[in-house]
Amino acid sequence: MTREEIADTVLRTLARIAPEARGQTLAPTVSLRDQLDLDSMDALNFVIALHEQLGVDIPEIDYAKLATLDGTVAYLAERLAERR
């Protein structure tokens, strides 16, 4: 899976969790929670949805790595590469 495909998956997943994300241009290095006004339950649902979509286990200790769009894509790309 390419980084672009991962980013598309992340954005689609975000749109399911926070419908206001649809069509919104997200700053890649700014906190997703701040940009989309996500609460802790939204953030948890985001992590669960990513796990379901990509089959990547995301331990709680790594949640902070998913704070930004760039961070989320980089983390998932690394985790997916480990599976090869």
N, C-alpha and C positions, 0 to 999 in steps of 0.2 A: 504494500500500500504506500503510495507516495504521500509526501507532506501535504500536497494540495488536497488529496482525497481525505486525509485525516482532518484537515482544516474544514472541509465541507461537512464531514460527519459531525465535528464539534459544533459547527454553526447550526446544522439541522437539529442537533440534540438540544442546544440552547434555545432554539425557537420553540421546541416542545415544552420546555420548562418555563421559559419566560417569553410568551408570545410577542411582547414588545420588541424582542430582538430581531424579529423578521424584518428584513430590509434595512435594518440599522447598520451603519458602518461602525464597527468596533475598533477602537484603538488597540493595536496588537500588544502594547506593553503596559496598558492601564488595567487595573483590577476589574475583572468581569463583574464582581459583586457591586462595585461602585457604579459602573456604567449601566448596569441593568437593575440596580436596586434589589439584588437577590438577598433573601434572608438565609439563615442557616439550613432550613429545610429544603429550600430551592437548591442550595449548593450540594447538599447530600443527594437529592434527586438527580442532579446533574452527574455526579460521580457514578451513581447506580446505573443511570441510563448509558453512560459511556461504557461501563462494564458490559452491559447487555448488548450494546451495538458492536463492540469490538472484541469482546471476550478477554479483556485485559483486567487482571486483578489490580486494584489500586488500594494499597494499605493506607489506613488513616494517617500514618506518619508522612505520607506523600501528598496529602491533600493540598498543602501550601504550594506545591509545584504546579497546581492547576489554577493558580490565581489569575493569570492573564491568558489571552488567546495564544500568544507565542509560547508561553510556558507550557500550556496544555498540549499544544501540537508537538513540541519538542519532547515532552515526557512520554506521550503516547507513541511517537515515532521510535524512541529508544526502547520502550517496552515491547513494541511489535517486532523490532529488529532482533531482540533477544530470543524470540520464539523461532527464528529461522535456523 
